[in-house]
Amino acid sequence: MMMERYIAPHVERALKAMGVDEAIKVHFEIPRQEGHGHLSTNIAMTLAKALKGNPRQIATDLLQHLGTELPLIEKIEIAGPGFLNITFSTEVYHAMLRDLALQGADIGRSTVGAGRTCNVEYVSANPTGLLHAGHGRNCAVGDTIANILQWCGYDVTREYYFNNAGNQMNMLGKSIYARYRQELGDVEYEFPENGYHGDYPRIIAQQIIAKDGDAYREETEEALTVCRKTGEAWCFEAIQRTLDVLNIHHDVFFNEDTLYSDGKVAQTIDELRSKGLVYEKDGATWLALTQMGQQQDKVIVKSTGEATYRLPDIAYHRDKLQRGFEMIVDIFGADHIATIPDVLAGVEALGFDTSRVKVIIHQMVTFVENGEVVKFSKRSGKSFTLDDLIEEVGADVVRFFFVMRAVGTHLEFDLGLAKEEGEKNPVFYLQYAHARICSILRKAEEQGIAVEPTSDLSVLVHPHEIELITTLSRMQLVMERAAASLEPHTVAEYLRDLAATYHHFYHDCRILGAEPELQSARLLLADVTRRAMRNGLFVLGVQAPERM
């Protein structure tokens, strides 16, 4: 039972009796101020304009239609300009806790997405080097969104899209070849101006020497191809090792090059041309975006014959929609923001429903240590890799820190805070709460005291007990809202609220050593909290240690 779902039908019934459109949705919030009830709604103020009435009078009418004899409701009061503050009887909380206890390992789980297919595409870094620390936000956000959707019943496919062709890969091959020649003793061999620095091109070159010796001392197309392909394989394996450490695994690896080899790019151009949306100008192929409501036309194939990002991206989304996914989620960095409207316009022009495509744009990350910004650049060699970050602060901290702020806001990753092993570190704080509960349950077991699902819960009347049950009852709704909004930070914020609420309860409500009935009820409440905390951390991709 959730309070919102208990009271909502009663309010909707009263609104219907008042002649209010059934499409109007009632939203509830938990009041921040003590004494304002357990739930509050501003529906009277929301309806003021439509009903052309005073919000407080509308609230009075609504209250009259609700009646005074609602089961499990202690009182409903009108406050301020027209808020309805609802206070529940304690029996509601006992029923909610009983329901939660019966859910076992599924506390917080939902079936709102049952039967719906969803594709989540994230990471999608080209295999030209190691993942840098900035990639971490895409990795964590994408995987957590996939976890949330799966937790809410969606059939989720996790996809990685990459390009192993084009100028970037050619430059990787040239960079490795330069290091190969230098390792063979040609120290004066010139490194390409825009080449990839760092240790890894040299490491790859050494592997080629170990396998083939100086077979490629003469610079030929074959030599560059060997360097490029060896580099691609090495980089992709390195990327996957990093993702493994973060417990990130994909179901599909989609190679952009197959869009060309399978003729899907050509089909896309042909379909757009048949609709009069492609034309030639100055030796290039243009997409007539102005005919699709965009501000200006854009080149999709350069005069050199090389496609711009927009063309394969349109073909790729066309392919995903043809695969039948009911929802497609793309995780992009802010540097992609300019191309997204063009790509979606092209996809829609091909006759596809782009409302099925949800694009999440995450803002950039700044790494700070001791008040100083840590800079990095893959090509300069001054790279702060994601592996470096994991080694420095741990995989759990990396996962949590990258999702603890709204994706649309700039993220300042405080390395000092991330390395702190104390309550200031939010990851430590959450894991400590889980470990503390596990410790109590172990002590109870050692004393021969078991958690009893049939405990008498009527003894739970302390304000912090009620507060904890209330917070626990919100978990499923939080997960559903996170799935609907695709905002993983809301789960992180909920867990911090849950941990803080538990710590208040733990401080003021003795568990072991309390009166037998109270001890039994509080043990059950602690165990339900443990399971909820574990599930929330699982969704965030963070471990829930039993000892710290």
C-alpha positions in Angstrom: 0.0 0.0 0.0 1.2 3.5 -0.8 -0.6 6.5 0.7 -0.8 8.3 -2.6 -2.5 5.4 -4.3 -4.9 4.9 -1.4 -6.2 8.5 -1.2 -6.0 9.3 -5.0 -9.2 7.4 -6.0 -11.2 9.1 -3.3 -10.0 12.6 -4.4 -10.6 11.7 -8.1 -14.2 10.5 -7.2 -14.9 13.8 -5.4 -13.5 15.8 -8.3 -15.7 13.9 -10.7 -18.7 14.7 -8.5 -17.7 18.4 -8.8 -17.7 18.1 -12.6 -14.0 18.2 -13.0 -12.4 16.7 -16.2 -11.3 13.1 -15.4 -8.1 13.7 -17.3 -6.9 16.0 -14.5 -4.3 14.2 -12.4 -3.9 14.8 -8.7 -0.3 15.1 -7.4 0.6 14.6 -3.8 3.7 15.7 -1.9 5.0 15.0 1.6 4.9 18.2 3.6 8.2 19.4 4.8 6.8 21.2 7.8 5.7 19.2 10.9 2.0 19.5 11.6 1.0 19.7 8.0 -0.2 16.1 7.7 1.4 13.2 6.0 0.4 14.1 2.4 -0.6 17.4 0.8 -2.1 18.4 -2.6 -2.4 21.7 -4.3 -5.2 20.5 -6.7 -7.5 23.3 -5.6 -5.0 25.9 -6.7 -4.3 24.0 -9.9 -8.1 24.0 -10.8 -8.6 27.7 -9.8 -8.3 29.0 -13.4 -10.3 26.3 -15.0 -13.1 26.5 -12.5 -12.9 30.3 -12.2 -13.0 30.2 -8.5 -11.2 30.9 -5.3 -8.7 28.1 -4.5 -9.7 28.0 -0.9 -13.4 27.7 -1.8 -12.6 25.0 -4.3 -10.7 23.1 -1.5 -13.8 23.5 0.8 -16.1 22.1 -1.9 -13.7 19.2 -2.5 -13.5 18.5 1.2 -17.3 18.4 1.4 -17.5 15.9 -1.5 -14.8 13.7 0.1 -16.9 13.4 3.2 -15.7 12.9 6.8 -15.8 9.1 7.1 -12.9 7.9 5.0 -11.3 4.7 6.3 -7.7 5.1 7.6 -7.9 8.9 7.3 -7.6 10.7 10.6 -8.3 14.2 9.2 -8.1 16.4 6.2 -7.5 20.1 6.7 -7.4 23.2 4.4 -4.3 25.3 4.8 -2.9 28.5 3.3 -4.4 29.5 0.0 -6.0 26.1 -0.6 -3.7 23.2 0.2 -5.4 20.0 1.4 -3.3 18.4 4.2 -4.1 14.8 4.8 -3.3 13.0 8.1 -3.6 9.2 8.1 -4.3 7.0 11.1 -1.4 4.8 12.4 -3.1 1.7 11.0 -2.1 2.8 7.5 1.5 2.7 8.4 1.3 -0.7 10.0 -0.5 -2.0 6.9 2.2 -0.4 4.6 5.0 -2.0 6.6 3.2 -5.4 6.5 2.9 -5.1 2.7 6.5 -4.2 2.4 7.7 -7.1 4.6 5.7 -9.5 2.4 7.4 -8.2 -0.8 10.6 -10.0 0.3 13.5 -9.1 -2.1 11.2 -7.1 -4.4 10.7 -4.0 -2.3 10.5 -1.0 -4.6 10.1 -3.1 -7.7 7.3 -2.2 -10.2 5.6 -3.6 -13.2 4.6 -0.3 -14.9 6.8 -1.2 -17.9 5.8 -4.9 -18.1 5.5 -6.0 -21.7 7.3 -2.9 -23.1 10.6 -3.2 -25.0 13.2 -0.5 -24.6 16.7 0.1 -26.1 19.2 2.1 -24.1 22.3 3.2 -26.0 25.2 4.5 -23.9 29.0 4.7 -23.6 29.4 4.3 -27.4 33.0 5.5 -27.4 35.0 4.8 -30.5 38.0 2.4 -30.0 40.7 5.0 -30.4 42.0 4.9 -26.8 41.1 4.3 -23.2 37.9 5.8 -21.7 38.8 9.1 -20.2 37.3 10.1 -16.8 34.7 12.3 -18.5 33.2 9.3 -20.2 32.3 8.0 -16.7 29.1 10.2 -16.6 27.7 8.6 -19.8 28.6 5.2 -18.6 27.0 5.6 -15.1 23.9 7.5 -16.3 23.2 5.1 -19.1 23.6 1.9 -17.1 21.6 3.3 -14.2 18.7 4.4 -16.4 18.8 0.8 -17.9 18.7 -0.6 -14.4 15.8 1.6 -13.4 13.7 0.7 -16.4 14.5 -3.0 -15.9 13.5 -2.7 -12.2 10.2 -1.3 -13.4 9.4 -4.2 -15.6 10.7 -3.0 -19.1 12.4 -5.5 -21.4 15.7 -3.6 -21.8 18.3 -4.1 -24.4 21.6 -2.3 -23.6 23.4 -1.2 -26.7 26.9 0.1 -27.5 27.3 2.0 -30.8 30.8 2.5 -32.2 32.7 3.5 -35.3 35.8 1.6 -36.3 36.3 3.4 -39.6 37.1 6.9 -40.7 39.7 9.5 -40.0 39.9 8.9 -36.2 40.8 5.2 -36.7 43.2 6.1 -39.5 45.0 8.5 -37.1 45.1 5.8 -34.5 46.9 3.6 -37.0 49.4 6.3 -37.9 50.1 7.0 -34.3 50.8 3.4 -33.5 52.9 3.0 -36.6 55.0 6.0 -35.6 55.6 4.4 -32.2 56.3 1.1 -33.9 59.1 2.7 -36.0 60.5 4.5 -33.0 60.6 1.3 -30.9 62.5 -0.3 -33.8 65.2 2.4 -33.4 63.9 5.0 -35.9 63.8 7.7 -33.1 63.6 10.5 -35.7 60.4 9.0 -37.3 57.9 11.9 -37.1 54.9 11.4 -35.0 51.7 12.7 -36.7 50.7 16.3 -35.6 47.2 15.3 -34.5 48.2 11.8 -33.3 47.1 10.1 -30.1 49.6 10.5 -27.3 49.9 8.6 -24.1 51.4 5.3 -23.3 49.0 3.0 -25.1 50.1 3.6 -28.8 53.6 2.5 -27.7 52.3 -0.5 -25.8 50.3 -1.6 -28.9 53.4 -1.1 -31.1 55.4 -3.3 -28.8 52.8 -6.0 -29.1 53.1 -5.8 -32.9 56.9 -6.1 -32.7 56.6 -9.1 -30.3 54.4 -10.8 -32.9 55.8 -9.7 -36.3 59.2 -8.1 -35.5 60.3 -5.5 -38.1 58.1 -6.9 -40.9 56.5 -3.5 -41.3 59.6 -1.2 -41.3 58.5 0.1 -44.7 55.4 2.3 -44.4 52.8 0.6 -46.6 49.0 0.5 -46.6 49.3 -3.1 -45.1 51.5 -1.8 -42.3 49.0 1.0 -41.4 46.1 -1.5 -41.6 47.9 -3.9 -39.2 48.5 -1.0 -36.8 44.9 0.2 -37.0 43.3 -3.2 -36.6 45.6 -4.2 -33.7 45.0 -0.8 -32.1 41.2 -1.1 -32.5 41.2 -4.6 -30.9 43.5 -3.5 -28.0 41.4 -0.3 -27.3 38.1 -2.1 -27.4 39.3 -4.8 -25.0 40.6 -2.1 -22.7 37.3 -0.3 -22.8 35.4 -3.5 -22.0 37.7 -4.3 -19.0 37.0 -0.8 -17.6 33.3 -1.4 -18.0 33.5 -4.8 -16.4 35.0 -3.2 -13.3 32.0 -0.8 -13.2 29.7 -3.8 -13.7 28.5 -2.5 -17.0 27.6 -5.0 -19.6 26.0 -4.6 -23.0 23.7 -6.9 -24.9 24.4 -5.5 -28.4 27.6 -4.0 -29.9 26.5 -2.1 -33.1 29.2 -1.2 -35.5 28.5 2.0 -37.5 30.4 0.5 -40.5 27.7 -2.1 -40.9 25.2 0.7 -41.8 27.3 1.2 -44.9 28.2 -2.5 -45.7 24.6 -3.6 -45.2 23.3 -0.8 -47.5 21.3 1.0 -44.8 22.9 4.4 -45.3 22.2 4.1 -49.1 18.6 3.1 -48.4 18.2 6.1 -46.1 19.5 8.5 -48.7 17.3 6.9 -51.4 14.2 7.2 -49.2 14.9 10.8 -48.3 15.6 11.6 -52.0 12.4 10.0 -53.0 10.6 12.4 -50.7 12.4 15.4 -52.2 14.4 16.0 -49.1 17.9 15.5 -50.5 19.7 17.5 -53.1 23.2 18.1 -54.6 25.0 21.4 -54.3 28.7 22.4 -54.6 29.6 18.7 -55.0 28.1 17.7 -51.7 24.8 16.1 -50.7 22.5 18.2 -48.6 19.5 17.3 -46.4 16.7 19.8 -46.9 16.1 20.3 -43.2 14.3 23.6 -43.8 11.5 21.6 -45.3 11.3 19.7 -42.0 10.9 22.8 -39.8 14.6 23.3 -39.0 16.5 26.5 -39.5 18.9 25.6 -42.2 19.8 22.7 -44.6 22.9 20.7 -43.7 25.5 18.6 -45.6 25.1 14.9 -45.0 27.8 13.8 -47.6 30.8 16.0 -48.1 32.3 16.7 -51.6 35.0 14.2 -50.6 32.4 11.4 -50.3 32.7 11.2 -46.5 29.4 11.2 -44.6 28.8 13.7 -41.8 27.5 12.5 -38.4 23.9 13.2 -39.3 23.5 10.6 -42.1 24.6 7.5 -40.3 22.8 8.6 -37.1 19.6 8.9 -39.1 20.2 5.5 -40.6 21.0 4.0 -37.2 17.8 5.3 -35.5 15.8 4.1 -38.5 17.3 0.7 -37.9 16.5 0.8 -34.1 12.9 1.8 -34.8 12.6 -0.9 -37.4 13.7 -3.4 -34.8 10.5 -2.7 -33.0 11.5 -1.1 -29.8 8.7 0.8 -28.1 11.1 3.2 -26.5 14.6 4.2 -27.4 16.8 6.0 -25.0 20.0 7.8 -26.2 22.6 9.1 -23.7 24.6 11.9 -25.2 27.1 14.5 -24.0 26.4 18.2 -24.5 28.6 18.3 -27.5 25.9 16.4 -29.5 23.2 18.9 -28.8 23.3 20.6 -32.2 22.9 17.5 -34.3 20.0 15.8 -32.4 17.1 18.0 -33.8 18.4 17.4 -37.3 18.7 13.6 -36.8 15.2 13.4 -35.3 13.7 15.5 -38.1 15.3 13.2 -40.7 13.9 10.1 -38.9 10.5 11.6 -38.7 10.6 12.5 -42.4 11.1 8.8 -43.1 7.7 8.1 -41.4 8.8 7.0 -38.0 7.3 8.1 -34.7 10.1 10.0 -33.0 8.2 10.4 -29.8 9.5 6.9 -29.1 13.0 8.3 -29.0 14.1 9.9 -25.6 17.3 11.8 -25.7 19.2 12.4 -22.5 21.8 15.1 -22.7 24.3 15.1 -19.8 26.4 18.2 -19.1 30.1 18.2 -18.8 32.1 17.2 -15.8 34.8 19.1 -14.0 37.2 17.3 -11.8 38.5 19.2 -8.7 41.1 18.3 -6.2 42.3 20.6 -3.4 40.5 23.5 -5.1 42.3 22.9 -8.4 40.7 21.8 -11.6 42.2 18.6 -13.0 42.5 18.8 -16.8 42.9 16.0 -19.3 43.2 15.4 -23.0 43.3 12.1 -24.8 45.6 13.3 -27.6 47.9 15.4 -25.5 48.7 12.5 -23.3 47.8 14.4 -20.2 44.9 12.0 -19.7 43.0 11.3 -16.5 41.5 8.0 -17.6 38.4 6.4 -16.2 40.7 3.6 -15.0 42.8 6.2 -13.0 39.6 7.5 -11.4 38.4 4.1 -10.4 41.8 3.2 -9.0 41.8 6.5 -7.0 38.3 6.5 -5.5 36.8 3.0 -6.2 34.1 1.8 -8.6 31.2 2.4 -6.2 32.1 6.0 -5.7 32.5 6.5 -9.5 29.1 5.1 -10.2 27.3 7.1 -7.5 29.1 10.5 -8.0 28.3 10.5 -11.7 24.5 10.1 -11.1 24.0 12.0 -7.9 23.2 15.3 -9.7 20.6 15.9 -12.4 22.1 15.0 -15.8 21.2 18.4 -17.2 23.4 20.2 -14.7 27.2 20.7 -14.7 28.8 18.2 -12.4 31.8 19.1 -10.3 33.4 15.8 -9.2 35.2 16.5 -5.9 38.1 14.0 -5.8 38.8 15.0 -2.2 35.3 14.2 -1.0 35.2 11.0 -3.2 38.3 9.7 -1.3 37.0 10.5 2.1 36.0 7.5 4.3 33.4 9.3 6.4 29.8 10.4 6.5 30.6 13.4 4.3 31.1 11.0 1.5 27.5 10.1 0.4 28.5 6.6 -0.8 30.1 5.8 2.5 27.0 7.2 4.3 24.6 4.9 2.4 26.8 1.8 2.6 27.4 2.4 6.3 23.6 2.6 6.9 23.2 -0.8 5.2 26.1 -2.3 7.1 24.8 -1.0 10.4 21.5 -2.7 9.9 23.2 -6.0 8.9 25.3 -5.7 12.1 22.1 -5.4 14.2 20.5 -8.4 12.5 23.7 -10.5 13.0 23.6 -9.7 16.7 20.0 -10.6 16.9 20.7 -13.9 15.2 23.6 -14.6 17.6 21.1 -14.1 20.5 18.6 -16.4 18.9 16.3 -13.6 17.9 14.7 -14.0 14.4 13.0 -11.5 12.2 9.3 -12.3 12.4 7.1 -11.3 9.5 4.1 -11.7 11.8 5.3 -9.3 14.4 2.6 -7.1 16.1 3.2 -3.8 14.4 0.6 -1.8 16.4 3.4 -1.0 18.9 5.1 1.2 16.3 3.9 4.7 17.1 7.1 6.7 17.6 7.4 9.6 15.1 10.7 8.3 13.8 9.1 4.9 13.2 6.3 6.4 11.3 8.7 8.6 9.4 10.8 5.6 8.3 7.7 3.6 7.2 6.5 6.6 5.2 9.9 6.9 3.5 10.0 3.2 2.7 6.5 3.3 1.3 7.6 5.9 -1.3 10.3 3.7 -2.9 8.2 2.1 -5.6 6.8 5.5 -6.6 10.3 7.0 -6.7 11.4 4.2 -9.0 8.4 4.7 -11.3 8.9 8.4 -11.5 12.6 7.9 -12.2 11.7 5.5 -15.0 9.2 8.0 -16.4 11.5 11.0 -16.2 14.7 9.1 -16.9 16.4 10.9 -14.0 18.6 8.6 -12.0 19.6 11.2 -9.5 16.1 11.0 -8.0 17.0 7.4 -6.8 20.3 8.6 -5.3 18.5 11.4 -3.5 15.8 9.0 -2.2 18.4 6.7 -0.8 20.1 9.6 1.0 16.7 10.5 2.5 16.1 6.8 3.5 19.6 6.6 5.2 19.1 9.8 7.1 15.6 8.7 8.2 17.0 5.4 9.3 19.8 7.1 11.3 17.1 9.2 13.1 15.2 6.0 13.9 18.3 4.2 15.1 19.3 7.0 17.4 16.0 7.4 19.1 14.4 3.9 18.9 16.4 1.2 20.6 16.0 -2.1 18.8 17.9 -4.9 20.7 17.0 -4.8 24.4 13.6 -3.1 23.9 10.4 -4.7 25.2 9.9 -8.1 23.3 7.0 -7.0 21.2 8.6 -3.6 20.4 12.0 -5.3 19.7 10.3 -7.7 17.3 8.5 -5.0 15.4 11.5 -2.8 15.2 13.7 -5.7 13.9 11.2 -6.2 11.1 11.3 -2.5 10.3 15.1 -2.6 10.2 15.1 -5.6 8.0 12.7 -4.0 5.5 14.9 -1.0 5.5 18.0 -3.1 4.8 16.3 -4.7 1.8 15.1 -1.4 0.4 18.6 0.1 0.8 20.2 -3.0 -0.9 17.8 -2.8 -3.8 18.3 0.9 -4.3 22.1 0.5 -4.2 21.8 -2.3 -6.7 19.8 -0.1 -9.1 22.6 2.5 -8.9 25.2 -0.2 -9.5 26.7 0.3 -6.1 27.6 -2.6 -3.7 25.7 -3.0 -0.4 28.4 -4.3 2.0 27.3 -6.2 5.1 30.4 -5.1 7.1 32.5 -2.0 7.1 
